[in-house]
Amino acid sequence: MSESRVPSRRRYLVCEPRHFAVSYAINPWMHPDRPVDVDLARGQWAELIRAYRAHGHDVDTVEPVADLPDMVFAANSALVLEGRVFGSLFHAPERRPESLAYETWFKEAGYTVHRPESVCEGEGDLVPAGRWVLAGTGFRTTREAHREVQEFFGVPVISLQLVDPWFYHLDTALFVLDEPDGGNHANIAYYPEAFSPGSREVLARLYPDAVLATREDALAFGLNSVSDGRHVFISSGAEELAARLAARGYLPVPVDLSEFHKAGGGIKCCTQEIR
């Protein structure tokens, strides 16, 4: 049965893919020997930004830095809750300079930035979901970082074990559909097989009404989506998941970011939310 959904205005931080490339391999998607069409990537990215603005959202941009080809993936730079910024410490040495670039932007915007002591890749593995933060581990962000996040924000953190290297960040396997209403926690969409058996059980207990994705839609980056509570900006290749969301009253907004899939990224990877 379809339900009525209400969007909320969001503020996003993004980075133009001016220097986007696949020049190293740090996940199964990346193959430096396969060419990347930078002009196509910039055009696809521009379509995403237009879609956000057309649906009433605010978009800020950080200046891209040469020799940081993955800086376009702004979600990995931080977690921002209630105006407080928990920064990043990347697992791969190639990406570590990105942390300073984003920290500089946040500081110039008037924020204080906490530098994590443990490997932590921002919203890539940290997903605010109402009363708690869902936190992925297994490939990038460490469990030590989960504890650090809880101490910094004073918000319960629920650790989830990722087990499939194709879904190396939590935001490739799960996203939040809506904000809490009337004291209830948010609902989510996710791909169960990306998680360990115990983590699957945790998710099933917490979210009995979750929207479940097929492996095909997950591999099409259908779960690397952004929702404002009604509109779901979703990979144009995740057709079955889009249909399931529409049946629940959400309005899918298909966006093609296929060129970024070559680096293991999609819509959410390119989008940092400033809360």
C-alpha positions as CSV (number, residue, x, y, z in Angstrom):
1,M,0.0,0.0,0.0
2,S,1.3,3.4,-0.9
3,E,1.8,5.9,1.9
4,S,2.1,9.7,1.9
5,R,5.6,10.9,2.5
6,V,6.8,14.4,3.4
7,P,10.2,15.7,2.3
8,S,12.5,17.8,4.4
9,R,15.0,20.4,3.1
10,R,18.6,19.2,3.3
11,R,22.0,20.8,3.0
12,Y,24.6,18.9,1.1
13,L,28.3,19.4,0.6
14,V,29.8,18.2,-2.7
15,C,33.0,18.4,-4.7
16,E,33.3,18.7,-8.5
17,P,35.0,15.8,-10.1
18,R,37.5,18.0,-11.9
19,H,40.4,15.6,-11.1
20,F,38.4,12.4,-11.0
21,A,40.3,9.3,-12.2
22,V,40.9,5.7,-11.3
23,S,44.7,5.8,-10.8
24,Y,45.0,3.1,-8.0
25,A,42.9,0.2,-6.8
26,I,41.6,0.2,-3.2
27,N,38.3,-1.7,-3.8
28,P,37.1,-4.4,-6.2
29,W,35.5,-1.9,-8.5
30,M,38.7,0.0,-9.3
31,H,40.8,-1.0,-12.4
32,P,43.4,1.7,-13.3
33,D,43.8,0.1,-16.7
34,R,40.2,0.9,-17.7
35,P,39.7,4.5,-19.0
36,V,37.6,7.0,-17.2
37,D,35.6,9.6,-19.2
38,V,36.1,12.8,-17.0
39,D,33.8,14.9,-19.1
40,L,31.0,12.3,-18.8
41,A,31.6,12.1,-15.1
42,R,31.4,15.9,-14.7
43,G,28.2,15.9,-16.7
44,Q,26.6,13.1,-14.6
45,W,27.7,14.9,-11.4
46,A,26.2,18.2,-12.6
47,E,22.9,16.3,-13.2
48,L,22.9,15.1,-9.6
49,I,23.4,18.7,-8.3
50,R,20.6,20.0,-10.5
51,A,18.3,17.3,-9.2
52,Y,19.1,18.3,-5.6
53,R,18.4,21.9,-6.2
54,A,15.3,21.2,-8.3
55,H,13.9,19.5,-5.2
56,G,14.6,22.4,-2.9
57,H,17.9,21.3,-1.3
58,D,20.9,23.6,-0.5
59,V,24.2,22.6,-2.0
60,D,27.6,23.8,-1.0
61,T,30.8,23.0,-2.9
62,V,34.4,22.4,-1.7
63,E,37.2,23.2,-4.2
64,P,38.7,20.0,-5.6
65,V,42.5,19.5,-5.1
66,A,44.7,18.2,-7.9
67,D,46.1,14.7,-7.4
68,L,43.2,13.7,-5.2
69,P,41.0,11.8,-7.7
70,D,38.6,10.4,-5.1
71,M,37.9,13.8,-3.4
72,V,34.6,13.9,-5.3
73,F,33.4,11.3,-2.8
74,A,32.5,13.9,-0.2
75,A,30.5,11.5,2.0
76,N,33.8,10.0,3.2
77,S,35.1,13.2,4.6
78,A,33.1,13.5,7.8
79,L,30.0,12.9,9.9
80,V,28.1,16.0,10.8
81,L,25.4,15.9,13.5
82,E,23.8,18.9,15.2
83,G,26.5,21.2,13.8
84,R,29.4,19.1,15.2
85,V,31.9,17.7,12.7
86,F,33.7,14.3,13.2
87,G,36.4,14.2,10.6
88,S,38.0,11.4,8.7
89,L,41.2,9.3,8.8
90,F,41.3,7.2,5.6
91,H,42.4,3.6,5.5
92,A,44.2,4.1,2.2
93,P,47.3,6.4,2.2
94,E,46.3,7.7,-1.2
95,R,43.2,9.3,0.3
96,R,44.5,10.6,3.5
97,P,45.2,14.1,2.2
98,E,41.5,14.6,1.5
99,S,40.8,14.9,5.2
100,L,42.8,18.1,5.5
101,A,41.1,19.6,2.4
102,Y,37.6,19.0,3.9
103,E,38.7,20.0,7.4
104,T,39.8,23.4,5.9
105,W,36.4,23.9,4.3
106,F,34.6,23.1,7.5
107,K,36.8,25.4,9.6
108,E,36.4,28.3,7.1
109,A,32.6,27.7,7.3
110,G,32.8,28.2,11.1
111,Y,32.9,24.6,12.3
112,T,35.2,22.9,14.8
113,V,36.5,19.6,13.4
114,H,37.3,16.6,15.6
115,R,40.2,14.5,14.1
116,P,39.6,10.8,14.7
117,E,42.4,8.8,16.3
118,S,41.2,5.6,14.5
119,V,40.6,4.8,10.9
120,C,37.2,6.3,10.0
121,E,35.7,7.2,6.6
122,G,32.9,9.5,7.5
123,E,29.4,8.8,6.2
124,G,30.8,6.0,4.1
125,D,30.5,3.9,7.3
126,L,28.5,6.1,9.6
127,V,24.8,6.5,8.9
128,P,22.6,8.5,11.3
129,A,19.3,6.7,11.8
130,G,17.1,8.5,14.2
131,R,18.1,7.7,17.8
132,W,21.4,6.1,16.9
133,V,24.1,5.9,14.4
134,L,24.5,2.7,12.3
135,A,28.2,2.1,11.8
136,G,29.9,-0.3,9.4
137,T,33.2,-2.1,9.9
138,G,35.1,-4.9,8.2
139,F,36.9,-3.2,5.4
140,R,37.5,0.5,6.2
141,T,36.3,2.1,9.4
142,T,37.4,0.4,12.6
143,R,35.4,-0.6,15.7
144,E,37.6,1.7,17.7
145,A,36.3,4.5,15.6
146,H,32.7,3.5,16.4
147,R,33.5,3.9,20.1
148,E,35.1,7.3,19.4
149,V,32.0,8.5,17.5
150,Q,29.8,7.5,20.4
151,E,31.9,9.3,22.9
152,F,32.1,12.4,20.7
153,F,28.4,12.8,19.9
154,G,26.9,11.0,22.9
155,V,24.7,9.1,20.6
156,P,24.4,5.3,20.7
157,V,26.4,3.6,17.9
158,I,25.3,0.2,16.5
159,S,28.2,-1.7,14.9
160,L,27.5,-3.7,11.8
161,Q,29.9,-6.2,10.2
162,L,30.3,-6.0,6.4
163,V,31.5,-9.2,4.8
164,D,31.3,-8.8,1.1
165,P,34.2,-6.7,-0.4
166,W,32.0,-5.4,-3.2
167,F,30.1,-3.6,-0.4
168,Y,33.1,-2.2,1.4
169,H,31.4,0.8,2.9
170,L,28.1,0.8,4.8
171,D,26.6,3.3,2.4
172,T,26.9,0.8,-0.5
173,A,24.7,-1.6,1.4
174,L,22.2,0.5,3.3
175,F,20.6,3.9,3.4
176,V,18.1,5.7,5.6
177,L,14.7,6.5,4.0
178,D,13.2,8.9,6.4
179,E,13.6,10.8,9.7
180,P,12.0,9.7,12.9
181,D,8.4,10.7,13.5
182,G,6.6,10.7,16.8
183,G,9.5,9.1,18.6
184,N,10.0,6.2,16.2
185,H,13.3,5.5,14.6
186,A,13.9,6.0,10.9
187,N,13.3,3.2,8.3
188,I,16.0,1.9,6.0
189,A,16.6,0.0,2.8
190,Y,19.5,-2.5,2.7
191,Y,21.0,-5.6,1.2
192,P,21.1,-8.4,3.8
193,E,23.8,-10.5,2.3
194,A,26.3,-7.7,2.6
195,F,26.3,-8.3,6.4
196,S,27.4,-11.0,8.8
197,P,24.7,-13.3,10.1
198,G,24.6,-11.5,13.5
199,S,24.4,-8.1,11.9
200,R,21.6,-9.3,9.6
201,E,19.7,-10.4,12.7
202,V,20.3,-7.0,14.4
203,L,19.0,-5.2,11.3
204,A,15.9,-7.5,11.1
205,R,15.1,-6.8,14.8
206,L,15.6,-3.0,14.5
207,Y,13.9,-2.6,11.1
208,P,11.2,-5.3,10.5
209,D,9.6,-3.0,7.9
210,A,12.8,-2.3,6.0
211,V,12.9,-2.3,2.2
212,L,15.2,-5.1,1.1
213,A,17.3,-4.9,-2.1
214,T,18.4,-7.7,-4.4
215,R,22.1,-8.2,-5.1
216,E,21.5,-7.0,-8.7
217,D,20.2,-3.6,-7.4
218,A,22.9,-3.4,-4.8
219,L,25.6,-4.0,-7.4
220,A,23.9,-1.2,-9.4
221,F,24.6,1.1,-6.5
222,G,20.9,1.3,-5.7
223,L,21.6,1.5,-2.0
224,N,24.1,4.3,-2.4
225,S,21.1,6.6,-2.4
226,V,20.0,9.8,-0.8
227,S,16.5,10.3,0.6
228,D,14.9,13.5,1.8
229,G,12.0,11.6,3.3
230,R,10.0,11.5,0.1
231,H,12.3,11.8,-2.9
232,V,14.9,9.1,-3.2
233,F,17.8,10.0,-5.5
234,I,18.7,6.6,-6.7
235,S,20.8,4.9,-9.4
236,S,19.0,4.7,-12.6
237,G,20.1,1.0,-12.8
238,A,18.3,-0.1,-9.7
239,E,14.8,-0.5,-11.2
240,E,13.4,-3.2,-8.9
241,L,14.4,-1.3,-5.8
242,A,12.9,1.9,-7.2
243,A,9.7,0.0,-7.7
244,R,9.7,-1.3,-4.2
245,L,10.3,2.2,-2.8
246,A,7.5,3.6,-5.0
247,A,5.1,1.0,-3.6
248,R,6.0,2.3,-0.1
249,G,5.1,5.9,-1.1
250,Y,8.5,7.2,-1.9
251,L,9.2,9.0,-5.1
252,P,12.3,7.7,-6.9
253,V,14.5,10.3,-8.7
254,P,16.7,8.2,-11.0
255,V,20.2,9.7,-11.6
256,D,22.9,8.1,-13.7
257,L,26.3,8.2,-12.0
258,S,27.6,5.1,-13.8
259,E,31.0,6.6,-14.6
260,F,31.7,6.9,-10.8
261,H,30.9,3.2,-10.4
262,K,34.3,2.5,-11.9
263,A,35.8,3.9,-8.6
264,G,33.2,2.1,-6.4
265,G,31.1,5.2,-5.8
266,G,27.6,6.6,-6.5
267,I,25.1,9.2,-5.4
268,K,25.6,9.0,-1.7
269,C,29.4,8.7,-2.0
270,C,29.3,12.1,-3.8
271,T,27.1,13.7,-1.1
272,Q,28.0,14.8,2.4
273,E,25.0,15.9,4.5
274,I,25.5,18.9,6.8
275,R,23.0,18.4,9.7
